[in-house]
């Protein structure tokens, strides 16, 4: 990014430029693109960025390119309106065609099986009218998303309690004396810059990393499901079918049918997981989580490899989920939709913003900054 921005070309082509940026870097990129003097064409699944930066959206869907004015929110609204108009136009045309065809059939029947020349001419006129009618293509079905839905047994009210947690690697201290309690049904977003220790905190909760001090206690009836950012929880030597059948004893056909809900065909389902793309491994992890039915989800950047349709399905699934969610994410649109509380890891400390999604957190953090500076 630094190299291409310093070169300042007239036309800037960016392919997912924000994928590995933290929130502060995303904001810097947005400000830079907003001020950029040249033309910018960018591919991005970051709906928040598209809302702030884009003057227009070009959608590629079923091989057709369609242009929309405005950012992502305007695009979604206009797309829905166009789709509704196209559905209505197609429906009216189909209704008229059915009416004309019914009239043609009646006329043929009245002509004693096609023996009356006058009636035959009328029927042929109707056929020609049907052929000349302008036809609207039937709107394609909406973008296909994954078939994700989480189920969970009710756990205790106190899901997680962290007291006095500290962790350092050599001379580098990530966090010190952290306290945090999560309650049943909360949707908590964990934010902070790259390298602040968010993933380490999740792994400490999972027991994969031992803290230097402090305690991590899960409720006695809490079952944890983990989504790993780098998909390290998946065994790359197994196929998706083998991975699914390891979690639950399904027949091969049933496992293949289940994977079909996550857009896996037979070829993909019988390929080693190590040969799957990032998006396919992401869907694989979600499929496994769905079968595990945990009541506490620890999610580390779950939308990183998702397209927008899959991210929206995940948001809907979490909205219906009865368990507790603790999610690390740089996807601000996702946090706006899902989070009911934001926790920020900054300077080795946790800052708690209850009853906040991402936008509300920004407002509350802006109020806190002058206090810290003073």
Helices and strands as residue ranges (DSSP letters): H 2-7, E 11-15, H 23-35, E 39-43, H 47-53, E 56-61, E 64-69, H 72-110, H 117-132, E 158-169, E 172-183, E 187-191, H 198-206, E 213-218, E 224-227, H 240-247, H 252-260, H 266-269, G 273-275, H 278-292, E 296-300, H 308-320, E 324-328, H 332-338, E 341-346, E 349-354, H 358-373
